[in-house]
Amino acid sequence: MFTGSEIVEILEQSGVTHVVWLPDSTLGPWESDLESSSKLRLIRVCREGEAWPLAAGLLVAGQAPIVMMQTTGLFESGDAMRNVLFDLRLPVFAVIGARNWLVTDSGDSARRFTEPIVQAWGLDCVLIGQPSDKPKLADHYQACVHARQAGIVLLAEESG
Amino acid sequence: MSDMDHASIQGKMPVESVLLHLAQLRGDEQIVISNQSSARLWPRLSCHRLDFNYNPSTMGGAIPFAVGLALAQPEREVVVLSGDGSLLMSLGCLVTVVASGVTNLSVVLLDNRVYEVTGGQKTPASESDVDYAGLASAAGFPSVSRFADLGELQSRSEEIIAARGPRFLWLEVGPTPRDVFQDKHAPIAERLSSFQAAIRRGERR
């Protein structure tokens, strides 16, 4: 839905400093644009559970990171996210690729559990389900920064 | 038998002595992240504005947290104290450390070979000879060292501190005094708020 250059432009204008990520096939094509940005630093983690505390360290020390991963990574990293968002109470923001969200007849259990998991964690979530929703990314990020609260954007994907 | 005697009998370093030595070496602008088991002793030995006792945490979270701090504040040295059980939960973080490009980070592994917080159960590595130094070297750490003798650690500390980072320091330690686990601390969000204020102010004494 977003091109790499669109994402970079949005993140740069939003004041994001670091992207902590473990990509999927929808987020992955943004890599070269993220890497070539002079205002963003791309940080790769080996497992999604590392992404939340790493972003926490950046945020605590004055930077403005965001986390990027797929829904499967959100599931995997639930305890790390819980600790950072609810114990440390840090307003980390994340872009989560929602695998197979746009495939209405998908039997993918990752798709089935996305909404209930996000609701169970009580995350302030905005869905970007179609191109006209694109402005919601910057809007939601800024709203969360202003409110000093965590938030996520679910980016609807055709596969993952 | 005291914990210290027990540690000596096992041929491991007494964890209190090890941490006391690290506390004495600590620079005034150095950030120290303590976490889980043995590192719970740290708040008894050090009361510094740049200390953060990261408990409760998610196991394996302290090293990535320290990477974030080190990236954000490259002018400061960051030391993270991690248990072996925590490291085993996220061995990939050693690769993440190196890939991040930080050079101002020291990972101190306090290896007591058990899940101590939960009562001393074995880890998958308890009965094998997992080579943590080899893992760190293979991940690309330019400085890797291992100590099971306190005197040797003390005599070589300056050399280790001066080495190019990121550094990996594997310390074989004995059990933690059980009463440490009864210590009461302020809620973590409160402690984090104080720590955050200190590192952002850039206070210098």
Interface residues (C-beta under 8 A of the other chain):
Chain A: H18 V20 R41 I43 R44 V45 C46 R47 G49 E50 A51 W52 P53 L54 A55 A56 G57 L58 L59 V60 A61 G62 Q63 P65 D79 A80 R82 N83 V84 D87 L88 R89 L90
Chain B: P56 S57 T58 G60 G61 A62 P64 F65 A66 V67 G68 L69 A70 L71 A72 Q73 S90 G92 C93 V95 T96 A99 S100 I188 A189 L192 F195 Q196 I199 R200
